[in-house]
Amino acid sequence: MLCETALGKEGLEGVESFADAGPRHRIYVVLKGVVEWIAALILLILLSPIIGILALLVRCTSAGPAFYSQVRLGLNGVPYRIYKLRTMAHECEKATGAVWSPGASDPRVTPLGRVLRDTHLDELPQLWNVIKRDMCLIGPRPERPEIAANLERAFSRYRERLLVKPGVTGLAQVQLPPDVDLESVRRKLAYDLHYVREVNPILDARILFATFLKFAASAFDAVGRGLVKSEKQIVEAQNYGGVKIAVSDSWHVGAA
């Protein structure tokens, strides 16, 4: 793993073990912002047709806008609006407020949204956030103010991850699944603090390559599951000798 050795047992079991706050290579952080801005501009120009087609598909397959924006915390805790392709039912948080997604079992996610999430294509509009200088290509995942306030009470060093700009991808994102509870946040926070302290061109290059591999694997996995989805639906509706497949996006077997 990219930073398991660097973090060590203490880094993963106790976030408080980090002694220094802020990047060690501050000049690189400035240069990184310039290079990633240029890269984001080129990528957005090249990927605009794909984003446009996906936006049209979102608009045609579910009610609501193709894109959605949400307030997140940026550098030093300054709020900004992040942009993504919409993957959930429109205004699905009116009744619940800000909550974490439970993952594959989240009923708010649309069928197309599931594909976009699995392949991470819903993240492409964030290139606009990089061009606006709200984000970088690589950095800690941006969090919502409502959720961050609770996490800051649980972890005294949580706000230190805001000492660099948030990223479209990052060390914690390529290593760990999305947050679902405080334990998953604690582990990700260790990775984020390590990145904030050690950010450098070699580490960023490794994260970019890992992101490409993860994206490719996710895309192939989504296509593979799509090829047999009709059979999955048939199996879930049947009862074979007292064994029935539970209706979900995962192949969980349970007694009928």
NORTASUL-V415092 format. One record per helix or strand of 2 or more residues. SS is the DSSP state (h for helix, s for strand). FROM is the first residue (numbers start at 1). TO is the last residue. If there is no record, write none. Layout:
SS FROM TO
SS FROM TO
This chain:
h 4 13
h 15 17
h 26 61
s 67 73
h 75 77
s 79 85
h 111 119
h 121 123
h 126 131
s 136 138
h 145 154
h 158 163
s 167 169
h 171 175
h 182 198
h 201 227
h 229 237
s 243 245
s 253 255
